[in-house]
Structures are given as structure tokens and as C-alpha cells.
Amino acid sequence: MKKLAYIFLFAFVTTTALSSCREDKSAGEKMEDGIEEVGDGIEEGAEEVQDEVEDAVDDN
């Protein structure tokens, strides 16, 4: 019985600690993160296109 009480106490403390450390983002922060992700994707795509163009020029 004592073990069971310790298990429930441990589960409660762990759940409380993890949920209180969770970071809540505002709508503006979420939008900013989304814009950054899209910008990163565009930048990566542009770099891939540049690499392909350079490869095509080098082959000729």
C-alpha cells in the first residue's frame, strides 16, 4: 500500500512539474515562427536551384 502511494505521489509531482514548465506562445510568436520556417524553406530551395544551375554550367 505504501508503494502505491509513492507511485501516485511521484506521478503527480512529475506531471505538475512538466506541465508548469511548458512554454505558451502567443499568436504573434506562433506566426513569427511560421514565417521563419517558410523563409528557411525558401532559402534552402533557392540554394538547391543555385547548386543545380552551377552544376549545369560546369557540365557545359
C-alpha positions in Angstrom: 0.0 0.0 0.0 2.9 2.4 0.8 4.5 1.7 -2.6 1.2 2.5 -4.3 1.0 5.9 -2.5 4.6 6.7 -3.5 3.9 5.8 -7.2 0.8 8.2 -7.2 2.8 10.9 -5.5 5.7 10.6 -7.9 3.3 10.6 -10.9 1.5 13.7 -9.6 4.8 15.6 -8.9 6.2 14.7 -12.3 3.0 15.7 -14.2 2.8 19.0 -12.3 6.5 19.8 -12.9 6.3 19.0 -16.6 3.1 20.9 -17.2 4.3 24.0 -15.4 7.4 24.2 -17.5 5.5 24.2 -20.7 6.1 27.4 -22.7 2.9 29.1 -24.0 3.3 31.1 -27.2 1.2 34.0 -28.2 -0.4 34.1 -31.6 2.2 36.6 -32.8 5.0 34.4 -31.7 3.4 31.4 -33.5 3.0 33.5 -36.7 6.6 34.7 -36.4 7.8 31.1 -36.1 5.8 30.1 -39.1 7.2 32.9 -41.2 10.7 32.0 -40.2 10.1 28.4 -41.2 8.7 29.4 -44.6 11.7 31.8 -45.1 14.1 29.0 -44.3 12.4 26.7 -46.8 12.6 29.3 -49.5 16.3 29.9 -48.7 17.0 26.2 -48.9 15.1 25.9 -52.2 17.0 28.8 -53.7 20.3 27.3 -52.7 19.3 24.0 -54.3 18.4 25.8 -57.5 21.7 27.7 -57.4 23.6 24.4 -57.0 21.8 22.8 -59.9 22.5 25.8 -62.1 26.1 25.8 -61.2 26.3 22.1 -61.9 24.6 22.6 -65.3 27.1 25.4 -66.2 30.1 23.3 -65.1 28.9 20.4 -67.3 28.9 22.5 -70.4 
